[in-house]
Amino acid sequence: MSQYAALAAEQLRYPDVSVGRALSNDVLMVRGKIFGFLKDDRLVVKLPAPRITGLVEAGAATPFRSGGRIMKEWAAVAAPTAPDGELWRTLLDDARLYVASATPALRRRNRQKGANE
């Protein structure tokens, strides 16, 4: 079993987590919202934009592009060198919690705030 498959199986043990299909990939979803998937042997996760910026600046991730544009809350992370996959596990856990906690009203406020800045 691949490292990603093992970690995905762990995620599927949590309530409201399922597998869906999007962006030509099987994706991990919580409450119907995507929080992570494997793309070209890299883990792609959704996290708050400042966290993504920190991961990119630290060299731990690259910005994720979809349709030619950089997605500010998404990053691609190469497979960890440690065999237990602790980095990917932590990122998937954090992404699941982040996406599960975001409500539609909060997302609308954040989009409006960004448009007004």
Summary of the structure (lengths in Angstrom):
residues: 117
radius of gyration: 14.1
end to end distance: 46.2
largest distance: 46.9
contacts: 310
relative contact order: 0.17
helix: 40%
strand: 33%
